[in-house]
Amino acid sequence: MIVVTTPTGQIGREVVARLLDDPAAAAPVRVIVRDPARLDPQVRDRVEVVRGSHADPAVLKEACEGADRVFWLVPPDPAADSVEGQYRAFNESLCEVIGAQGITRVVAVSTLGRGVARNAGLISVGLAMDEAIAATGVHYRALCPPALMENTLRQAAAIRDTGVLVTPHLPGRVLRLCATRDIGAAAARLLLDDSWTGRADVPLVSPDDLTPEGMAAVLAEVLDRPVRAGFVTVAAQQAALLRSGATEAWAQGYADMIDAQNDQGFYGAVQPPTPDLAPTAFRQWCEEVLRPAVPA
């Protein structure tokens, strides 16, 4: 039995789709979801559903009954009073279940930056999650993507209206990327493979070697309109998060993450591309995903 968390999220839905579409997959799939109505009807009919949050120990215990593999993702929560506390609430529940219910393998979404990131806010708590899970002795794979291409979708209308790709990342420094579909595919492969053991990181980095300015150039070509990279300060991004309703703790965690990325460069040239594991290039993603999403 494979348990999948966040099955309606950007990454979780990719994991479920690939597990269900693999003709050789024999293991049943069980999902934890707050609102089952958000599941695609074709998915809902093919999985077992446990309703609730995977931060709830009782819900997680129910979902993991008889299961041996878990896909784990701690969802972002801009309303969290404490970033560390939010991650702790989720991960303590998982660690208890691993010890009590016979879970043998966990595949989780982590991040690049191990051994490099320092005082990096959201990145640091994600890396600490890996340590806590691995300490249980479970066989563990940490999927380590950099910046998600899907983050660009939040700016689709603004790119159309202003011709500016807004970024707090340094415009002239390489920013490694990954598409969520490649994360989902990597997770599904690992969940369906019972031969791996121990602990390892799995970097997931697209074939690109782009700065934010290079990303803007690709957008301009794909969208057939002028697009440039517009740098905004981390303080300005932090203020925008607060205006949108994020807590002080979440906005600070985000700001610390971007500051660390800019200062320490761990989303840059430190990690080379891994095209075998993350084959989707930014141009391909823009053509197939972003361009159809840009309002006319």
Secondary structure, 3 states (H helix, E strand, C coil): CEEECCCCCCCHHHHHHHHHHCCCCCCCEEEEECCHHHCCHHHHCCCEEEECCCCCHHHHHHHHCCCCEEEECCCCCCCCCCHHHHHHHHHHHHHHHHHHHCCCEEEEECCCCCCCCCCCCHHHHHHHHHHHHHCCCCEEEEEECCEEHHHHHHHHHHHHHHCEEEECCCCCCCCCEECHHHHHHHHHHHHCCCCCCCEEEEECCCCCCCCHHHHHHHHHHHHCCCCEEEECCHHHHHHHHHHCCCCHHHHHHHHHHHHHHHHHCCCCCCCCCCCCCCCCCHHHHHHHHHHHHCCC
